[in-house]
Amino acid sequence: NSVIDRLETAQFLADDGDPDAWQQAVAQAVSELRAGDAIEAARNEARTFLRRAEESLHALPDNVYRHSMHGLCEYVVQRTQ
């Protein structure tokens, strides 16, 4: 079963009066995410987007607005760590 299938099944069970099914399915999905490499892969992809954004920002004038956009990019990546 895929994660989506398990979550959908748990949602149906929760709707039918078994709220623990949903909580258990979510806890299992979170545990699997943490055990795998999906989170690190997402972080690496975010870093790639940050580098691309930084390269694109170089075309703009060197001013407070460009620095603010750069800071926002860094914040988003750091917040996920």
N, CA, C and O atoms as CSV, one atom per row, in Angstrom:
chain,resi,resn,atom,element,x,y,z
A,1,ASN,N,N,0.830,-1.200,0.000
A,1,ASN,CA,C,0.000,0.000,0.000
A,1,ASN,C,C,0.866,1.252,0.000
A,1,ASN,O,O,1.885,1.320,0.687
A,2,SER,N,N,0.455,2.215,-0.761
A,2,SER,CA,C,1.158,3.490,-0.760
A,2,SER,C,C,0.719,4.307,0.451
A,2,SER,O,O,-0.294,4.013,1.086
A,3,VAL,N,N,1.488,5.317,0.750
A,3,VAL,CA,C,1.156,6.199,1.869
A,3,VAL,C,C,-0.217,6.819,1.639
A,3,VAL,O,O,-1.029,6.907,2.560
A,4,ILE,N,N,-0.470,7.244,0.416
A,4,ILE,CA,C,-1.760,7.863,0.098
A,4,ILE,C,C,-2.902,6.880,0.329
A,4,ILE,O,O,-3.932,7.246,0.896
A,5,ASP,N,N,-2.726,5.640,-0.106
A,5,ASP,CA,C,-3.765,4.625,0.102
A,5,ASP,C,C,-4.035,4.419,1.588
A,5,ASP,O,O,-5.187,4.343,2.016
A,6,ARG,N,N,-2.964,4.330,2.365
A,6,ARG,CA,C,-3.134,4.120,3.811
A,6,ARG,C,C,-3.837,5.304,4.463
A,6,ARG,O,O,-4.693,5.124,5.329
A,7,LEU,N,N,-3.472,6.519,4.047
A,7,LEU,CA,C,-4.113,7.701,4.620
A,7,LEU,C,C,-5.585,7.783,4.218
A,7,LEU,O,O,-6.433,8.151,5.031
A,8,GLU,N,N,-5.886,7.443,2.972
A,8,GLU,CA,C,-7.285,7.452,2.539
A,8,GLU,C,C,-8.103,6.428,3.312
A,8,GLU,O,O,-9.220,6.719,3.741
A,9,THR,N,N,-7.555,5.235,3.491
A,9,THR,CA,C,-8.244,4.204,4.262
A,9,THR,C,C,-8.468,4.667,5.693
A,9,THR,O,O,-9.552,4.491,6.249
A,10,ALA,N,N,-7.440,5.257,6.284
A,10,ALA,CA,C,-7.557,5.750,7.656
A,10,ALA,C,C,-8.602,6.855,7.750
A,10,ALA,O,O,-9.322,6.945,8.745
A,11,GLN,N,N,-8.689,7.692,6.729
A,11,GLN,CA,C,-9.697,8.761,6.733
A,11,GLN,C,C,-11.102,8.167,6.699
A,11,GLN,O,O,-11.994,8.635,7.407
A,12,PHE,N,N,-11.299,7.137,5.878
A,12,PHE,CA,C,-12.608,6.476,5.833
A,12,PHE,C,C,-12.948,5.865,7.190
A,12,PHE,O,O,-14.079,5.976,7.664
A,13,LEU,N,N,-11.959,5.218,7.809
A,13,LEU,CA,C,-12.183,4.619,9.124
A,13,LEU,C,C,-12.504,5.688,10.164
A,13,LEU,O,O,-13.383,5.503,11.006
A,14,ALA,N,N,-11.793,6.795,10.100
A,14,ALA,CA,C,-12.047,7.891,11.042
A,14,ALA,C,C,-13.451,8.450,10.830
A,14,ALA,O,O,-14.158,8.750,11.793
A,15,ASP,N,N,-13.847,8.586,9.580
A,15,ASP,CA,C,-15.196,9.077,9.282
A,15,ASP,C,C,-16.271,8.114,9.782
A,15,ASP,O,O,-17.392,8.519,10.088
A,16,ASP,N,N,-15.908,6.826,9.861
A,16,ASP,CA,C,-16.848,5.810,10.350
A,16,ASP,C,C,-16.764,5.614,11.860
A,16,ASP,O,O,-17.353,4.675,12.396
A,17,GLY,N,N,-16.038,6.491,12.547
A,17,GLY,CA,C,-16.030,6.438,14.011
A,17,GLY,C,C,-14.762,5.922,14.654
A,17,GLY,O,O,-14.761,5.644,15.853
A,18,ASP,N,N,-13.684,5.784,13.907
A,18,ASP,CA,C,-12.412,5.312,14.478
A,18,ASP,C,C,-11.348,6.397,14.322
A,18,ASP,O,O,-10.505,6.307,13.430
A,19,PRO,N,N,-11.376,7.433,15.188
A,19,PRO,CA,C,-10.424,8.540,15.043
A,19,PRO,C,C,-8.971,8.119,15.244
A,19,PRO,O,O,-8.062,8.771,14.730
A,20,ASP,N,N,-8.748,7.050,15.977
A,20,ASP,CA,C,-7.374,6.584,16.193
A,20,ASP,C,C,-6.730,6.095,14.900
A,20,ASP,O,O,-5.511,6.171,14.749
A,21,ALA,N,N,-7.532,5.598,13.974
A,21,ALA,CA,C,-6.983,5.100,12.706
A,21,ALA,C,C,-6.256,6.213,11.972
A,21,ALA,O,O,-5.178,5.993,11.420
A,22,TRP,N,N,-6.835,7.406,11.960
A,22,TRP,CA,C,-6.217,8.544,11.274
A,22,TRP,C,C,-4.922,8.937,11.966
A,22,TRP,O,O,-3.899,9.124,11.308
A,23,GLN,N,N,-4.957,9.062,13.278
A,23,GLN,CA,C,-3.760,9.470,14.016
A,23,GLN,C,C,-2.627,8.458,13.852
A,23,GLN,O,O,-1.464,8.839,13.715
A,24,GLN,N,N,-2.966,7.183,13.867
A,24,GLN,CA,C,-1.946,6.153,13.686
A,24,GLN,C,C,-1.359,6.195,12.277
A,24,GLN,O,O,-0.150,6.038,12.103
A,25,ALA,N,N,-2.195,6.403,11.285
A,25,ALA,CA,C,-1.711,6.456,9.900
A,25,ALA,C,C,-0.793,7.654,9.692
A,25,ALA,O,O,0.232,7.539,9.020
A,26,VAL,N,N,-1.148,8.792,10.256
A,26,VAL,CA,C,-0.306,9.981,10.130
A,26,VAL,C,C,1.012,9.767,10.860
A,26,VAL,O,O,2.072,10.108,10.336
A,27,ALA,N,N,0.956,9.205,12.064
A,27,ALA,CA,C,2.183,8.943,12.824
A,27,ALA,C,C,3.103,8.001,12.054
A,27,ALA,O,O,4.317,8.201,12.036
A,28,GLN,N,N,2.538,6.981,11.420
A,28,GLN,CA,C,3.339,6.047,10.630
A,28,GLN,C,C,3.953,6.747,9.424
A,28,GLN,O,O,5.120,6.519,9.108
A,29,ALA,N,N,3.185,7.593,8.749
A,29,ALA,CA,C,3.703,8.312,7.577
A,29,ALA,C,C,4.848,9.235,7.973
A,29,ALA,O,O,5.859,9.305,7.275
A,30,VAL,N,N,4.697,9.938,9.081
A,30,VAL,CA,C,5.757,10.834,9.556
A,30,VAL,C,C,7.000,10.031,9.910
A,30,VAL,O,O,8.115,10.434,9.581
A,31,SER,N,N,6.814,8.906,10.574
A,31,SER,CA,C,7.942,8.049,10.938
A,31,SER,C,C,8.687,7.557,9.698
A,31,SER,O,O,9.918,7.545,9.674
A,32,GLU,N,N,7.946,7.155,8.679
A,32,GLU,CA,C,8.570,6.689,7.439
A,32,GLU,C,C,9.317,7.814,6.733
A,32,GLU,O,O,10.400,7.599,6.189
A,33,LEU,N,N,8.744,9.004,6.740
A,33,LEU,CA,C,9.429,10.150,6.131
A,33,LEU,C,C,10.747,10.437,6.831
A,33,LEU,O,O,11.765,10.690,6.188
A,34,ARG,N,N,10.714,10.395,8.139
A,34,ARG,CA,C,11.930,10.689,8.907
A,34,ARG,C,C,12.984,9.605,8.735
A,34,ARG,O,O,14.181,9.889,8.775
A,35,ALA,N,N,12.550,8.372,8.545
A,35,ALA,CA,C,13.491,7.263,8.395
A,35,ALA,C,C,14.113,7.235,7.003
A,35,ALA,O,O,15.222,6.731,6.828
A,36,GLY,N,N,13.414,7.765,6.029
A,36,GLY,CA,C,13.899,7.745,4.654
A,36,GLY,C,C,14.725,8.970,4.329
A,36,GLY,O,O,15.123,9.723,5.218
A,37,ASP,N,N,14.979,9.161,3.046
A,37,ASP,CA,C,15.804,10.286,2.612
A,37,ASP,C,C,14.998,11.377,1.916
A,37,ASP,O,O,15.574,12.278,1.306
A,38,ALA,N,N,13.670,11.306,2.001
A,38,ALA,CA,C,12.825,12.281,1.308
A,38,ALA,C,C,13.031,13.696,1.829
A,38,ALA,O,O,13.051,14.647,1.047
A,39,ILE,N,N,13.182,13.844,3.125
A,39,ILE,CA,C,13.340,15.184,3.696
A,39,ILE,C,C,14.659,15.794,3.240
A,39,ILE,O,O,14.705,16.961,2.850
A,40,GLU,N,N,15.718,15.019,3.287
A,40,GLU,CA,C,17.018,15.545,2.846
A,40,GLU,C,C,17.000,15.847,1.347
A,40,GLU,O,O,17.590,16.832,0.903
A,41,ALA,N,N,16.332,15.012,0.581
A,41,ALA,CA,C,16.220,15.273,-0.859
A,41,ALA,C,C,15.461,16.574,-1.111
A,41,ALA,O,O,15.827,17.344,-1.999
A,42,ALA,N,N,14.420,16.819,-0.343
A,42,ALA,CA,C,13.664,18.071,-0.488
A,42,ALA,C,C,14.523,19.270,-0.102
A,42,ALA,O,O,14.464,20.313,-0.753
A,43,ARG,N,N,15.318,19.123,0.950
A,43,ARG,CA,C,16.225,20.210,1.348
A,43,ARG,C,C,17.244,20.501,0.247
A,43,ARG,O,O,17.524,21.659,-0.063
A,44,ASN,N,N,17.787,19.447,-0.333
A,44,ASN,CA,C,18.753,19.643,-1.417
A,44,ASN,C,C,18.110,20.347,-2.607
A,44,ASN,O,O,18.725,21.210,-3.234
A,45,GLU,N,N,16.882,19.977,-2.909
A,45,GLU,CA,C,16.186,20.641,-4.013
A,45,GLU,C,C,15.931,22.110,-3.675
A,45,GLU,O,O,16.042,22.978,-4.541
A,46,ALA,N,N,15.592,22.383,-2.424
A,46,ALA,CA,C,15.379,23.774,-2.005
A,46,ALA,C,C,16.670,24.575,-2.135
A,46,ALA,O,O,16.648,25.732,-2.555
A,47,ARG,N,N,17.787,23.961,-1.776
A,47,ARG,CA,C,19.082,24.646,-1.923
A,47,ARG,C,C,19.384,24.933,-3.395
A,47,ARG,O,O,19.933,25.983,-3.729
A,48,THR,N,N,19.026,24.005,-4.260
A,48,THR,CA,C,19.211,24.222,-5.696
A,48,THR,C,C,18.382,25.413,-6.165
A,48,THR,O,O,18.867,26.254,-6.922
A,49,PHE,N,N,17.140,25.481,-5.716
A,49,PHE,CA,C,16.291,26.625,-6.079
A,49,PHE,C,C,16.853,27.919,-5.512
A,49,PHE,O,O,16.766,28.965,-6.155
A,50,LEU,N,N,17.431,27.859,-4.305
A,50,LEU,CA,C,18.041,29.050,-3.713
A,50,LEU,C,C,19.191,29.543,-4.586
A,50,LEU,O,O,19.302,30.739,-4.854
A,51,ARG,N,N,20.044,28.624,-5.028
A,51,ARG,CA,C,21.163,29.021,-5.893
A,51,ARG,C,C,20.655,29.634,-7.200
A,51,ARG,O,O,21.202,30.630,-7.676
A,52,ARG,N,N,19.615,29.042,-7.775
A,52,ARG,CA,C,19.056,29.597,-9.014
A,52,ARG,C,C,18.461,30.982,-8.773
A,52,ARG,O,O,18.618,31.890,-9.590
A,53,ALA,N,N,17.781,31.129,-7.648
A,53,ALA,CA,C,17.193,32.430,-7.321
A,53,ALA,C,C,18.287,33.470,-7.124
A,53,ALA,O,O,18.163,34.605,-7.585
A,54,GLU,N,N,19.367,33.078,-6.432
A,54,GLU,CA,C,20.482,34.009,-6.228
A,54,GLU,C,C,21.072,34.445,-7.566
A,54,GLU,O,O,21.375,35.622,-7.763
A,55,GLU,N,N,21.232,33.498,-8.478
A,55,GLU,CA,C,21.755,33.836,-9.805
A,55,GLU,C,C,20.817,34.803,-10.528
A,55,GLU,O,O,21.271,35.745,-11.177
A,56,SER,N,N,19.527,34.571,-10.416
A,56,SER,CA,C,18.554,35.459,-11.058
A,56,SER,C,C,18.558,36.841,-10.424
A,56,SER,O,O,18.378,37.845,-11.113
A,57,LEU,N,N,18.762,36.894,-9.117
A,57,LEU,CA,C,18.758,38.178,-8.420
A,57,LEU,C,C,19.931,39.059,-8.832
A,57,LEU,O,O,19.852,40.283,-8.726
A,58,HIS,N,N,21.013,38.453,-9.299
A,58,HIS,CA,C,22.179,39.247,-9.712
A,58,HIS,C,C,21.857,40.173,-10.885
A,58,HIS,O,O,22.567,41.152,-11.117
A,59,ALA,N,N,20.802,39.868,-11.616
A,59,ALA,CA,C,20.409,40.731,-12.734
A,59,ALA,C,C,19.742,42.018,-12.250
A,59,ALA,O,O,19.602,42.978,-13.008
A,60,LEU,N,N,19.334,42.026,-10.985
A,60,LEU,CA,C,18.670,43.209,-10.430
A,60,LEU,C,C,19.694,44.169,-9.836
A,60,LEU,O,O,20.817,43.768,-9.530
A,61,PRO,N,N,19.317,45.423,-9.672
A,61,PRO,CA,C,20.236,46.388,-9.052
A,61,PRO,C,C,20.592,45.959,-7.627
A,61,PRO,O,O,19.775,45.377,-6.915
A,62,ASP,N,N,21.815,46.257,-7.235
A,62,ASP,CA,C,22.280,45.921,-5.890
A,62,ASP,C,C,21.699,46.941,-4.911
A,62,ASP,O,O,22.276,48.002,-4.672
A,63,ASN,N,N,20.546,46.587,-4.356
A,63,ASN,CA,C,19.892,47.501,-3.428
A,63,ASN,C,C,19.185,46.712,-2.325
A,63,ASN,O,O,19.271,45.485,-2.271
A,64,VAL,N,N,18.498,47.420,-1.463
A,64,VAL,CA,C,17.848,46.798,-0.319
A,64,VAL,C,C,16.790,45.783,-0.754
A,64,VAL,O,O,16.570,44.794,-0.054
A,65,TYR,N,N,16.141,46.004,-1.875
A,65,TYR,CA,C,15.105,45.088,-2.344
A,65,TYR,C,C,15.700,43.746,-2.761
A,65,TYR,O,O,15.169,42.687,-2.428
A,66,ARG,N,N,16.789,43.807,-3.481
A,66,ARG,CA,C,17.464,42.576,-3.886
A,66,ARG,C,C,17.968,41.835,-2.658
A,66,ARG,O,O,17.825,40.615,-2.570
A,67,HIS,N,N,18.552,42.551,-1.712
A,67,HIS,CA,C,19.050,41.914,-0.492
A,67,HIS,C,C,17.901,41.307,0.316
A,67,HIS,O,O,18.052,40.245,0.920
A,68,SER,N,N,16.774,41.976,0.324
A,68,SER,CA,C,15.602,41.445,1.033
A,68,SER,C,C,15.111,40.154,0.393
A,68,SER,O,O,14.783,39.199,1.097
A,69,MET,N,N,15.056,40.115,-0.930
A,69,MET,CA,C,14.628,38.897,-1.620
A,69,MET,C,C,15.610,37.760,-1.368
A,69,MET,O,O,15.205,36.612,-1.181
A,70,HIS,N,N,16.897,38.081,-1.364
A,70,HIS,CA,C,17.905,37.064,-1.066
A,70,HIS,C,C,17.717,36.548,0.359
A,70,HIS,O,O,17.768,35.342,0.597
A,71,GLY,N,N,17.501,37.451,1.296
A,71,GLY,CA,C,17.274,37.050,2.684
A,71,GLY,C,C,16.056,36.163,2.835
A,71,GLY,O,O,16.067,35.218,3.623
A,72,LEU,N,N,15.014,36.457,2.093
A,72,LEU,CA,C,13.814,35.632,2.128
A,72,LEU,C,C,14.108,34.227,1.617
A,72,LEU,O,O,13.646,33.247,2.202
A,73,CYS,N,N,14.861,34.120,0.548
A,73,CYS,CA,C,15.238,32.803,0.015
A,73,CYS,C,C,16.007,32.001,1.062
A,73,CYS,O,O,15.713,30.827,1.288
A,74,GLU,N,N,16.976,32.626,1.690
A,74,GLU,CA,C,17.766,31.935,2.710
A,74,GLU,C,C,16.896,31.521,3.889
A,74,GLU,O,O,17.052,30.424,4.426
A,75,TYR,N,N,15.989,32.390,4.286
A,75,TYR,CA,C,15.108,32.085,5.410
A,75,TYR,C,C,14.277,30.837,5.133
A,75,TYR,O,O,14.138,29.974,5.999
A,76,VAL,N,N,13.736,30.746,3.943
A,76,VAL,CA,C,12.896,29.596,3.605
A,76,VAL,C,C,13.695,28.300,3.695
A,76,VAL,O,O,13.203,27.305,4.227
A,77,VAL,N,N,14.915,28.304,3.181
A,77,VAL,CA,C,15.737,27.092,3.224
A,77,VAL,C,C,16.141,26.773,4.660
A,77,VAL,O,O,16.070,25.616,5.073
A,78,GLN,N,N,16.560,27.768,5.423
A,78,GLN,CA,C,16.992,27.533,6.804
A,78,GLN,C,C,15.838,27.076,7.683
A,78,GLN,O,O,16.034,26.280,8.602
A,79,ARG,N,N,14.654,27.566,7.410
A,79,ARG,CA,C,13.500,27.217,8.235
A,79,ARG,C,C,13.170,25.733,8.131
A,79,ARG,O,O,12.578,25.167,9.050
A,80,THR,N,N,13.537,25.107,7.045
A,80,THR,CA,C,13.230,23.692,6.865
A,80,THR,C,C,14.251,22.783,7.534
A,80,THR,O,O,14.061,21.568,7.584
A,81,GLN,N,N,15.315,23.353,8.042
A,81,GLN,CA,C,16.353,22.512,8.653
A,81,GLN,C,C,16.067,22.214,10.101
A,81,GLN,O,O,16.845,21.520,10.754
